[in-house]
Amino acid sequence: MSEVKSKIKRVSALKQRGKVLRDTNPLLAVFQWGCNHMMNEAELVSDQPLILDRDFKAFSKVQVHNQYYNEQELPNKFKVKEYCPVVFKSLRHRFGEDPADYLTSICDGQIYGGKSTGKGGGDIYYTHDHRLVIKTLAKEEVASFHHTFKQYYSYIVECDGDTLLARYLGMYRITVHEKETYMVVMNSIRPVGIPTHRLYDLKGSKVDRKASDKERAKDLPCLKDIDFEEAQERLYLGGDTETFKETLKRDVQFLEKHNLMDYSLLVAIHDCNEQTPGEIDRDVDVYHVGPHAKDLKADPKRLYFIGIIDVLTVYSTRKRAAHAAKTAKHGARAEISTVKPDQYAKRLLEFVSSMLA
């Protein structure tokens, strides 16, 4: 009888390239600890050939209670919950997000940012290398996320990641001092190594869509629809114009189908004529610099980085009430941002078509 041989696969824990740095903010310190812990746990789990329905209900949770131990680094009590770990692991792979890079971005430096000035209310943070965005979510947004996440994943698989939609890489619930905070991690639309000279948040609306004086005083203000028109901006996408329009239309139809609205098209513009020597990292390949880069050489004077953000707002009873109130205030013909998903999608597509050269 021939001898039966078996092979043992040795799996080592994932390690980021540098030291795990604990933020001085207790919430962010626990978030960094949690990501490091969960990512190492995920690497010990065998890859699944298929994503199952149960994977969208799965979670991994850890609770820590320390007494007189490591108090300078972390709170003595905290909880970390990671949602849908297998699904997010698959998404990171589909989006080309290396696990070690993900961990290094989050854990190998201070996370900065904080209170958002937008009406959405969520806090927005950035990793030290500017690659990833971390946003806190309200419970309504969390419910919307869970309601559409399965469809979102199917859509990403169907379009093979060719989308302008936000690229979700992980979602967590952090509990510190009995307070729960929901956090989602995404790729940044703005590129690493190429400075942004102008930034626009566009909805296709005209009511309250002009940056405030306070916003304009910032080093890089986030401008809006009226600012875009007053500056007589145009997007020069050259031969990729039709491809861009088709991708945007497909993405917006997906959002409309799932009753989502109030999202924005974020446009980051780099003016080549405004750069100073050494401003661009010459090691950066501009053709692969960001997930939302579109025809970077169509206009030799500009580079564009475009994506759809804030896609978790459902046209709910509260939004219907807001629509009625704004209509009463501004009139039925006013281009307010709070409208039905089909109207919202149609108006944004028309606005984008008008701004393409």
C-alpha positions, 0 to 999 in steps of 0.5 A, a space after each residue: 500500500 502506498 504511503 499517504 502524504 499530507 501537506 501542512 500549509 503554514 500561515 504567518 500573521 500579516 505584518 504592516 511595514 512599520 510599527 503600529 502607532 496608537 493615536 492620541 484620540 481614544 476612538 482612533 487608537 482603538 480603531 487602529 488596534 482593531 484593524 490590526 487585530 482583525 486583518 491578522 485574523 482575516 489572514 488566518 482564514 482560508 479564502 472562499 471560492 464563493 461569497 454566500 448570503 450568510 457572509 453579508 450577515 457575518 461579523 467578528 467581534 472582540 471585547 477587551 478589558 484591561 486593568 492597570 495594563 497598557 493604559 497609556 496606549 488604549 482605554 481599559 475597556 473597549 469593543 471592536 466589531 468588524 462587519 462582513 469580513 469575508 466580503 470586505 476581504 474579497 472587495 479589497 482584492 477586487 479593488 487591488 488593495 494589498 492587505 499590508 498596504 491597507 494595514 500600513 496606511 491605517 496603523 503606521 502613522 497618525 490619522 488626521 481630520 475630524 469634524 465635518 463641515 458638511 450637512 451630512 454630519 459624519 466626521 471624516 478622517 484621512 490616513 497619514 499617507 492620504 490613501 484612505 478615507 475613514 468616515 463615521 456613519 449615522 445609524 440611518 446610514 448604517 442601516 442603508 449600507 446593510 440594506 444595499 451592501 449585497 447589491 453593491 457587491 454584486 454590482 462591483 463583481 458585474 462591472 469588474 470594479 470599473 465604477 465611480 462609486 465609493 470603494 468600500 474596504 472595511 466597516 467597523 463599530 468601535 465602542 469606547 466609554 460605552 459610546 458606539 461609533 460606526 466607521 467605514 474605510 474607503 479609497 481616497 479619490 484625491 491622488 497620492 503624490 499629485 497636489 489638488 489645486 481645485 476641488 468640487 462637490 457637485 450635485 446638479 442643484 442650485 439652491 444653497 450650492 455655493 461655498 461659504 466665505 468660511 469654506 473659501 478661506 481654507 487652503 483647499 476649499 470644497 467648491 460647489 455647483 454655482 462656483 463651478 459655473 461662475 468659474 466657467 469650468 469645463 472637463 476636457 476628457 478627450 476620447 474617454 468622454 463617452 466611456 466616462 458618461 456611460 460609467 456615470 450613467 450606469 452608476 447613477 442608475 444603480 443608485 436610483 434603483 436602490 432609492 438612493 439620492 443626495 450623493 455628489 460627484 467629487 472632482 479633484 483638478 490638478 493644474 499642470 501649469 500651477 505646479 512647482 518643481 518637485 511638487 509631483 512625486 516622479 515615482 508616481 505612475 499617473 495612469 494608475 495613481 487613483 481608482 477614479 482617474 479618468 483620461 489623465 492626458 486628454 487635457 495636457 494642462 490638467 489632471 482629473 480625479 473623479 468619483 461619486 461620494 456620500 451614496 448612503 442617503 435613502 429617500 425616506 419619510 424624513 427626506 420627503 418632508 425636507 423636500 416638501 419644506 424646501 419646495 414650499 420655501 423656494 418654489 416648485 421650480 427651484 433646483 433643490 438637492 432633496 428630490 426623488 431618486 429618479 429626478 436626482 439622477 436625471 438632473 445630475 446626469 444632465 448637469 455633468 453632460 453640460 460641463 463636459 467640453 
